[in-house]
């Protein structure tokens, strides 16, 4: 096997690497001859990435071309659908933490959460989180039940939830004020994870293009 793939999550800690090729799906031992795994410095340090390079590496064939393509597609679909639930949880934490903080933080002898401008921002975020919850749960249900609409449900969830997670994390940092900009507060960890998640299984734009194709409404 020959080739290089960048940005492989947890490749440095993996016991087996699954390598899709034009003629099948192969299992490769990370420590085998001809296999190089080079750790990278990712934006989200809680999810390590690495570059995997194969130079004449030996692999065990697990599936032929057609079966391999189907298996990889199913795996990527399930991963994207489950990632929407992670993005939902991330957005919910950011919203809850922001509401808690703005209730406790006082300026001019009043909780900052009582200021109308901040109320509007958190109310809008709450509406987006509720919609993200519906999209993520629909995707999870479609995957669990084997629904033929699972590709569409997952694409909708990813197209929407990725943006909500990033916006929730950004609002969490901003509405925490000075403390939100420090390393001591965990808000930056959620922002980094949200940014990383937004491209992990394709961007929101790519998923919107998938939706257009599935409902036969392609862009001009």
Buried (B, 14 or more C-beta within 10 A) or exposed (E): BEEEBEBBBEBBEBEEBBBBBEEBBBEBBBEEEBBEBEEEEBEBEEBBBBBBBBEEBEBEEBBEEEEBBEBBEEEEBBEBBBBBBBBBBBBBBBBEBBBEBBEEBEEEEEBBBEBEEBEEBBEEBBEBBEEBBEBBBBBBEBBEEEBEEBBBBBBBBBBBBBBBBBBBBBBBBBBBEEEBEEEEBEBBBBBBBBBBBBEBBBBBEEBBBBBEBEEEEEEE
